[in-house]
Amino acid sequence: MVNLILFGPPGSGKGTQSANIIDKYGLIHLSTGDLLRSEIGNKTPLGMEAQKFMDQGLLVPDEVVIGMISSKLDSNPDARGFIFDGFPRTTAQAEALDKLLALKKTAISVVLSLEVPEEELVKRLLNRGLTSNRSDDANEDVVRARIVEYHNKTAPVADHYAKFGKFKKVKGEGTVEEIFGLLSNELDTLVGQPA
Ligand code: B4P
């Protein structure tokens, strides 16, 4: 089983590259951002609670996202592997994920981190905000708050996986195809034959 974390700041291309990786390697995509937006779209109690945090550019509480991921892992018992996109975003989430995977007798294989300069992130997110209907992309203060939240709470997750020799940086600037090529180089070695 191959379990990949696609890591990086908001706007670094995690969602964009996940779509390509799923197609090529047949992994199940688990995006906490997508799961939370679906809860918001369905106006569930969880979604209403999450929206308050997301609209301010803040992370949603750990217990909410950990619960969501746990049930998604349980509902895909025959998966060839998972790609975690936007999760874990705190060290507590990383520790919880490690425990959930250990219960399934598996573990994170690698963390690939997309490296993109801050001003490029802001440009990409505001640009997406012109058409995405995402309130967290529409306002520069909120976009910058998300990046601050990343530095404060998410960047330490890199150290958690670096301790186990599982953390790799990948250049996240260039065309989507170029970056996918760099990610594929790492994954071909790890996954072997694409699905
Ligand atoms: P996410 O949905 O994870 O969104 P994101 O960080 O903005 O990254 P995303 O994957 O969408 O963007 P991408 O870089 O692909 O999170 C949203 C919010 O949900 C968080 O702020 C938080 O509140 C909450 N949340 C989610 N997970 C959580 C968790 N685990 N714990 C707590 N809270 C959580 O793309 C960005 C733009 O760049 C796109 O327009 C794309 O087209 C463009 N782009 C991509 N690659 C490009 C390239 N190479 N060149 C030019 N543009 C490119």
py3Dmol code that shows the C-alpha trace and the ligand (Angstrom):
import py3Dmol

protein = """\
ATOM      1  CA  MET A   1       0.000   0.000   0.000  1.00  0.00           C
ATOM      2  CA  VAL A   2       1.285   3.475  -0.879  1.00  0.00           C
ATOM      3  CA  ASN A   3       0.159   6.392   1.249  1.00  0.00           C
ATOM      4  CA  LEU A   4       1.236   9.801   0.048  1.00  0.00           C
ATOM      5  CA  ILE A   5       0.882  13.163   1.746  1.00  0.00           C
ATOM      6  CA  LEU A   6       0.896  16.052  -0.710  1.00  0.00           C
ATOM      7  CA  PHE A   7       2.149  18.904   1.430  1.00  0.00           C
ATOM      8  CA  GLY A   8       2.602  22.637   0.976  1.00  0.00           C
ATOM      9  CA  PRO A   9       1.115  26.051   1.721  1.00  0.00           C
ATOM     10  CA  PRO A  10      -2.307  27.186   0.484  1.00  0.00           C
ATOM     11  CA  GLY A  11      -2.165  27.648  -3.274  1.00  0.00           C
ATOM     12  CA  SER A  12       0.941  25.496  -3.765  1.00  0.00           C
ATOM     13  CA  GLY A  13      -0.881  23.158  -6.161  1.00  0.00           C
ATOM     14  CA  LYS A  14      -1.918  20.280  -3.896  1.00  0.00           C
ATOM     15  CA  GLY A  15      -5.461  19.991  -5.252  1.00  0.00           C
ATOM     16  CA  THR A  16      -4.291  20.559  -8.821  1.00  0.00           C
ATOM     17  CA  GLN A  17      -1.578  17.881  -8.709  1.00  0.00           C
ATOM     18  CA  SER A  18      -3.730  15.412  -6.756  1.00  0.00           C
ATOM     19  CA  ALA A  19      -6.069  15.129  -9.734  1.00  0.00           C
ATOM     20  CA  ASN A  20      -3.140  14.053 -11.964  1.00  0.00           C
ATOM     21  CA  ILE A  21      -1.713  11.635  -9.397  1.00  0.00           C
ATOM     22  CA  ILE A  22      -5.049   9.863  -8.849  1.00  0.00           C
ATOM     23  CA  ASP A  23      -5.419   9.332 -12.591  1.00  0.00           C
ATOM     24  CA  LYS A  24      -1.941   7.877 -13.008  1.00  0.00           C
ATOM     25  CA  TYR A  25      -1.489   5.804  -9.842  1.00  0.00           C
ATOM     26  CA  GLY A  26      -5.028   4.808  -8.857  1.00  0.00           C
ATOM     27  CA  LEU A  27      -4.814   6.136  -5.307  1.00  0.00           C
ATOM     28  CA  ILE A  28      -7.895   7.260  -3.366  1.00  0.00           C
ATOM     29  CA  HIS A  29      -7.986  11.055  -2.927  1.00  0.00           C
ATOM     30  CA  LEU A  30      -8.743  12.394   0.550  1.00  0.00           C
ATOM     31  CA  SER A  31      -8.898  16.206   0.574  1.00  0.00           C
ATOM     32  CA  THR A  32     -10.034  17.705   3.864  1.00  0.00           C
ATOM     33  CA  GLY A  33     -10.694  21.015   2.064  1.00  0.00           C
ATOM     34  CA  ASP A  34     -13.073  19.290  -0.387  1.00  0.00           C
ATOM     35  CA  LEU A  35     -14.732  17.285   2.413  1.00  0.00           C
ATOM     36  CA  LEU A  36     -15.292  20.458   4.460  1.00  0.00           C
ATOM     37  CA  ARG A  37     -16.661  22.386   1.450  1.00  0.00           C
ATOM     38  CA  SER A  38     -19.056  19.512   0.783  1.00  0.00           C
ATOM     39  CA  GLU A  39     -20.303  19.700   4.404  1.00  0.00           C
ATOM     40  CA  ILE A  40     -20.751  23.475   3.978  1.00  0.00           C
ATOM     41  CA  GLY A  41     -22.607  22.971   0.684  1.00  0.00           C
ATOM     42  CA  ASN A  42     -24.959  20.510   2.396  1.00  0.00           C
ATOM     43  CA  LYS A  43     -25.434  22.931   5.317  1.00  0.00           C
ATOM     44  CA  THR A  44     -24.671  20.220   7.884  1.00  0.00           C
ATOM     45  CA  PRO A  45     -23.920  21.214  11.523  1.00  0.00           C
ATOM     46  CA  LEU A  46     -20.266  20.255  10.932  1.00  0.00           C
ATOM     47  CA  GLY A  47     -20.171  22.448   7.804  1.00  0.00           C
ATOM     48  CA  MET A  48     -21.743  25.452   9.551  1.00  0.00           C
ATOM     49  CA  GLU A  49     -19.148  25.172  12.340  1.00  0.00           C
ATOM     50  CA  ALA A  50     -16.235  24.742   9.890  1.00  0.00           C
ATOM     51  CA  GLN A  51     -17.295  27.720   7.791  1.00  0.00           C
ATOM     52  CA  LYS A  52     -16.755  30.119  10.694  1.00  0.00           C
ATOM     53  CA  PHE A  53     -13.061  29.169  10.758  1.00  0.00           C
ATOM     54  CA  MET A  54     -12.508  28.895   7.003  1.00  0.00           C
ATOM     55  CA  ASP A  55     -14.001  32.336   6.301  1.00  0.00           C
ATOM     56  CA  GLN A  56     -11.362  33.860   8.566  1.00  0.00           C
ATOM     57  CA  GLY A  57      -8.493  31.879   7.021  1.00  0.00           C
ATOM     58  CA  LEU A  58      -8.131  29.763  10.178  1.00  0.00           C
ATOM     59  CA  LEU A  59      -7.728  26.023  10.479  1.00  0.00           C
ATOM     60  CA  VAL A  60     -10.792  24.008  11.483  1.00  0.00           C
ATOM     61  CA  PRO A  61     -10.386  22.250  14.906  1.00  0.00           C
ATOM     62  CA  ASP A  62      -8.338  19.043  14.809  1.00  0.00           C
ATOM     63  CA  GLU A  63     -11.066  16.739  16.163  1.00  0.00           C
ATOM     64  CA  VAL A  64     -13.415  17.711  13.313  1.00  0.00           C
ATOM     65  CA  VAL A  65     -10.993  16.868  10.499  1.00  0.00           C
ATOM     66  CA  ILE A  66      -9.542  13.785  12.200  1.00  0.00           C
ATOM     67  CA  GLY A  67     -13.071  12.351  12.562  1.00  0.00           C
ATOM     68  CA  MET A  68     -13.779  12.987   8.879  1.00  0.00           C
ATOM     69  CA  ILE A  69     -10.565  11.269   7.739  1.00  0.00           C
ATOM     70  CA  SER A  70     -11.113   8.303  10.038  1.00  0.00           C
ATOM     71  CA  SER A  71     -14.520   7.567   8.543  1.00  0.00           C
ATOM     72  CA  LYS A  72     -13.180   7.949   4.971  1.00  0.00           C
ATOM     73  CA  LEU A  73     -10.378   5.459   5.674  1.00  0.00           C
ATOM     74  CA  ASP A  74     -12.927   2.996   7.066  1.00  0.00           C
ATOM     75  CA  SER A  75     -15.162   3.343   4.025  1.00  0.00           C
ATOM     76  CA  ASN A  76     -12.330   2.388   1.596  1.00  0.00           C
ATOM     77  CA  PRO A  77     -11.042  -0.950   2.967  1.00  0.00           C
ATOM     78  CA  ASP A  78      -9.759  -2.230  -0.408  1.00  0.00           C
ATOM     79  CA  ALA A  79      -7.814   0.876  -1.463  1.00  0.00           C
ATOM     80  CA  ARG A  80      -4.445   0.464  -3.201  1.00  0.00           C
ATOM     81  CA  GLY A  81      -3.320   3.505  -1.232  1.00  0.00           C
ATOM     82  CA  PHE A  82      -4.334   7.037  -0.358  1.00  0.00           C
ATOM     83  CA  ILE A  83      -3.280  10.524  -1.289  1.00  0.00           C
ATOM     84  CA  PHE A  84      -3.808  12.940   1.583  1.00  0.00           C
ATOM     85  CA  ASP A  85      -4.300  16.464   0.235  1.00  0.00           C
ATOM     86  CA  GLY A  86      -4.370  19.279   2.794  1.00  0.00           C
ATOM     87  CA  PHE A  87      -4.130  16.824   5.699  1.00  0.00           C
ATOM     88  CA  PRO A  88      -2.416  16.631   8.171  1.00  0.00           C
ATOM     89  CA  ARG A  89      -2.159  20.367   8.816  1.00  0.00           C
ATOM     90  CA  THR A  90      -1.045  20.204  12.470  1.00  0.00           C
ATOM     91  CA  THR A  91       1.292  17.920  14.389  1.00  0.00           C
ATOM     92  CA  ALA A  92      -1.727  16.590  16.341  1.00  0.00           C
ATOM     93  CA  GLN A  93      -3.373  15.632  13.024  1.00  0.00           C
ATOM     94  CA  ALA A  94      -0.139  13.928  11.883  1.00  0.00           C
ATOM     95  CA  GLU A  95       0.074  11.887  15.076  1.00  0.00           C
ATOM     96  CA  ALA A  96      -3.591  10.906  14.787  1.00  0.00           C
ATOM     97  CA  LEU A  97      -3.105   9.875  11.140  1.00  0.00           C
ATOM     98  CA  ASP A  98      -0.068   7.749  12.014  1.00  0.00           C
ATOM     99  CA  LYS A  99      -2.172   5.928  14.633  1.00  0.00           C
ATOM    100  CA  LEU A 100      -5.122   5.382  12.266  1.00  0.00           C
ATOM    101  CA  LEU A 101      -2.806   3.936   9.609  1.00  0.00           C
ATOM    102  CA  ALA A 102      -0.996   1.739  12.161  1.00  0.00           C
ATOM    103  CA  LEU A 103      -4.373   0.220  13.099  1.00  0.00           C
ATOM    104  CA  LYS A 104      -4.674  -0.749   9.432  1.00  0.00           C
ATOM    105  CA  LYS A 105      -1.116  -2.154   9.488  1.00  0.00           C
ATOM    106  CA  THR A 106       0.146   0.491   7.093  1.00  0.00           C
ATOM    107  CA  ALA A 107       1.943   3.867   7.291  1.00  0.00           C
ATOM    108  CA  ILE A 108       2.775   7.041   5.386  1.00  0.00           C
ATOM    109  CA  SER A 109       5.180   6.167   2.568  1.00  0.00           C
ATOM    110  CA  VAL A 110       6.342   9.666   1.684  1.00  0.00           C
ATOM    111  CA  VAL A 111       5.518  13.360   2.123  1.00  0.00           C
ATOM    112  CA  LEU A 112       6.067  15.393  -1.048  1.00  0.00           C
ATOM    113  CA  SER A 113       6.217  19.122  -0.302  1.00  0.00           C
ATOM    114  CA  LEU A 114       5.481  21.639  -3.057  1.00  0.00           C
ATOM    115  CA  GLU A 115       7.791  24.640  -2.621  1.00  0.00           C
ATOM    116  CA  VAL A 116       6.367  27.939  -3.917  1.00  0.00           C
ATOM    117  CA  PRO A 117       7.324  31.547  -2.983  1.00  0.00           C
ATOM    118  CA  GLU A 118       4.757  33.458  -0.924  1.00  0.00           C
ATOM    119  CA  GLU A 119       3.894  36.174  -3.455  1.00  0.00           C
ATOM    120  CA  GLU A 120       3.182  33.521  -6.097  1.00  0.00           C
ATOM    121  CA  LEU A 121       0.799  31.808  -3.627  1.00  0.00           C
ATOM    122  CA  VAL A 122      -1.101  35.056  -3.025  1.00  0.00           C
ATOM    123  CA  LYS A 123      -1.320  35.712  -6.763  1.00  0.00           C
ATOM    124  CA  ARG A 124      -2.653  32.207  -7.515  1.00  0.00           C
ATOM    125  CA  LEU A 125      -5.263  32.248  -4.749  1.00  0.00           C
ATOM    126  CA  LEU A 126      -6.603  35.732  -5.553  1.00  0.00           C
ATOM    127  CA  ASN A 127      -6.727  34.731  -9.201  1.00  0.00           C
ATOM    128  CA  ARG A 128      -8.733  31.610  -8.343  1.00  0.00           C
ATOM    129  CA  GLY A 129     -10.963  33.800  -6.144  1.00  0.00           C
ATOM    130  CA  LEU A 130     -12.119  35.680  -9.252  1.00  0.00           C
ATOM    131  CA  THR A 131     -14.036  32.614 -10.430  1.00  0.00           C
ATOM    132  CA  SER A 132     -14.110  29.963  -7.669  1.00  0.00           C
ATOM    133  CA  ASN A 133     -16.888  31.349  -5.485  1.00  0.00           C
ATOM    134  CA  ARG A 134     -14.649  30.444  -2.529  1.00  0.00           C
ATOM    135  CA  SER A 135     -14.936  33.129   0.144  1.00  0.00           C
ATOM    136  CA  ASP A 136     -11.478  32.237   1.503  1.00  0.00           C
ATOM    137  CA  ASP A 137      -9.870  33.062  -1.883  1.00  0.00           C
ATOM    138  CA  ALA A 138     -11.692  36.365  -2.463  1.00  0.00           C
ATOM    139  CA  ASN A 139     -10.027  38.621   0.082  1.00  0.00           C
ATOM    140  CA  GLU A 140      -6.282  39.303   0.343  1.00  0.00           C
ATOM    141  CA  ASP A 141      -6.357  39.613   4.156  1.00  0.00           C
ATOM    142  CA  VAL A 142      -7.919  36.144   4.436  1.00  0.00           C
ATOM    143  CA  VAL A 143      -5.432  34.683   1.928  1.00  0.00           C
ATOM    144  CA  ARG A 144      -2.523  36.109   3.933  1.00  0.00           C
ATOM    145  CA  ALA A 145      -4.081  34.855   7.207  1.00  0.00           C
ATOM    146  CA  ARG A 146      -4.113  31.332   5.708  1.00  0.00           C
ATOM    147  CA  ILE A 147      -0.409  31.614   4.917  1.00  0.00           C
ATOM    148  CA  VAL A 148       0.350  32.814   8.481  1.00  0.00           C
ATOM    149  CA  GLU A 149      -1.682  29.878   9.835  1.00  0.00           C
ATOM    150  CA  TYR A 150       0.387  27.572   7.598  1.00  0.00           C
ATOM    151  CA  HIS A 151       3.699  28.895   8.991  1.00  0.00           C
ATOM    152  CA  ASN A 152       2.497  28.714  12.608  1.00  0.00           C
ATOM    153  CA  LYS A 153       0.676  25.395  12.661  1.00  0.00           C
ATOM    154  CA  THR A 154       1.321  23.387   9.493  1.00  0.00           C
ATOM    155  CA  ALA A 155       5.041  23.889   8.778  1.00  0.00           C
ATOM    156  CA  PRO A 156       5.994  21.850  11.939  1.00  0.00           C
ATOM    157  CA  VAL A 157       4.364  18.795  10.324  1.00  0.00           C
ATOM    158  CA  ALA A 158       7.406  18.745   7.997  1.00  0.00           C
ATOM    159  CA  ASP A 159       9.711  18.119  10.980  1.00  0.00           C
ATOM    160  CA  HIS A 160       7.444  15.327  12.223  1.00  0.00           C
ATOM    161  CA  TYR A 161       7.939  13.352   8.988  1.00  0.00           C
ATOM    162  CA  ALA A 162      11.545  14.458   8.396  1.00  0.00           C
ATOM    163  CA  LYS A 163      12.417  12.671  11.658  1.00  0.00           C
ATOM    164  CA  PHE A 164      11.395   9.417   9.952  1.00  0.00           C
ATOM    165  CA  GLY A 165      13.222  10.297   6.695  1.00  0.00           C
ATOM    166  CA  LYS A 166       9.921  10.573   4.817  1.00  0.00           C
ATOM    167  CA  PHE A 167       9.926  14.268   3.833  1.00  0.00           C
ATOM    168  CA  LYS A 168      10.940  15.421   0.318  1.00  0.00           C
ATOM    169  CA  LYS A 169      10.816  18.882  -1.257  1.00  0.00           C
ATOM    170  CA  VAL A 170       9.680  19.310  -4.851  1.00  0.00           C
ATOM    171  CA  LYS A 171       9.859  22.550  -6.848  1.00  0.00           C
ATOM    172  CA  GLY A 172       6.262  23.818  -7.113  1.00  0.00           C
ATOM    173  CA  GLU A 173       6.837  26.647  -9.594  1.00  0.00           C
ATOM    174  CA  GLY A 174       6.539  26.075 -13.329  1.00  0.00           C
ATOM    175  CA  THR A 175       3.773  24.627 -15.467  1.00  0.00           C
ATOM    176  CA  VAL A 176       1.365  22.084 -13.976  1.00  0.00           C
ATOM    177  CA  GLU A 177       2.878  19.473 -16.366  1.00  0.00           C
ATOM    178  CA  GLU A 178       6.463  20.221 -15.331  1.00  0.00           C
ATOM    179  CA  ILE A 179       5.606  19.894 -11.652  1.00  0.00           C
ATOM    180  CA  PHE A 180       3.659  16.678 -12.273  1.00  0.00           C
ATOM    181  CA  GLY A 181       6.786  15.319 -13.995  1.00  0.00           C
ATOM    182  CA  LEU A 182       8.859  16.002 -10.864  1.00  0.00           C
ATOM    183  CA  LEU A 183       6.243  14.362  -8.625  1.00  0.00           C
ATOM    184  CA  SER A 184       6.019  11.378 -10.973  1.00  0.00           C
ATOM    185  CA  ASN A 185       9.792  10.869 -10.766  1.00  0.00           C
ATOM    186  CA  GLU A 186       9.445  10.420  -7.011  1.00  0.00           C
ATOM    187  CA  LEU A 187       6.312   8.273  -7.221  1.00  0.00           C
ATOM    188  CA  ASP A 188       7.461   5.969 -10.038  1.00  0.00           C
ATOM    189  CA  THR A 189      10.270   4.765  -7.798  1.00  0.00           C
ATOM    190  CA  LEU A 190       7.947   4.294  -4.870  1.00  0.00           C
ATOM    191  CA  VAL A 191       4.786   2.926  -6.481  1.00  0.00           C
ATOM    192  CA  GLY A 192       6.422   0.945  -9.270  1.00  0.00           C
ATOM    193  CA  GLN A 193       3.867   0.178 -11.939  1.00  0.00           C
ATOM    194  CA  PRO A 194       1.087   2.790 -12.296  1.00  0.00           C
ATOM    195  CA  ALA A 195      -2.431   1.327 -11.894  1.00  0.00           C
TER     196      ALA A 195
END
"""
ligand_1 = """\
53
B4P
P -7.758 23.497 0.993
O -8.991 23.155 0.280
O -6.836 22.386 1.348
O -7.131 24.575 0.033
P -5.701 25.217 -0.300
O -4.743 25.117 0.824
O -6.064 26.559 -0.801
O -4.996 24.445 -1.452
P -5.618 23.938 -2.817
O -5.216 22.527 -2.901
O -7.034 24.199 -2.907
O -5.047 24.871 -3.953
P -4.084 24.548 -5.138
O -2.805 24.785 -4.462
O -4.258 23.270 -5.862
O -8.076 24.280 2.386
C -9.026 25.319 2.481
C -9.342 25.621 3.959
O -10.002 24.460 4.562
C -8.158 25.870 4.887
O -7.717 27.221 4.848
C -8.754 25.474 6.272
O -9.556 26.493 6.813
C -9.653 24.304 5.939
N -8.956 23.003 6.102
C -8.683 22.112 5.099
N -8.034 21.044 5.582
C -7.871 21.243 6.916
C -7.251 20.504 7.958
N -6.641 19.335 7.720
N -7.249 21.012 9.220
C -7.862 22.180 9.485
N -8.466 22.943 8.538
C -8.473 22.489 7.261
O -4.425 25.659 -6.230
C -4.469 27.042 -5.996
C -4.571 27.800 -7.310
O -3.305 27.768 -7.959
C -5.571 27.221 -8.320
O -6.282 28.257 -8.915
C -4.695 26.502 -9.340
O -5.271 26.490 -10.630
C -3.440 27.351 -9.310
N -2.250 26.601 -9.666
C -1.936 25.341 -9.266
N -0.759 24.966 -9.795
C -0.295 26.039 -10.516
C 0.892 26.281 -11.298
N 1.844 25.356 -11.438
N 1.039 27.488 -11.862
C 0.070 28.444 -11.743
N -1.074 28.272 -11.031
C -1.257 27.079 -10.439
"""
view = py3Dmol.view(width=600, height=400)
view.addModel(protein, "pdb")
view.setStyle({"model": 0}, {"cartoon": {"style": "trace"}})
view.addModel(ligand_1, "xyz")
view.setStyle({"model": 1}, {"stick": {}})
view.zoomTo()
view.show()
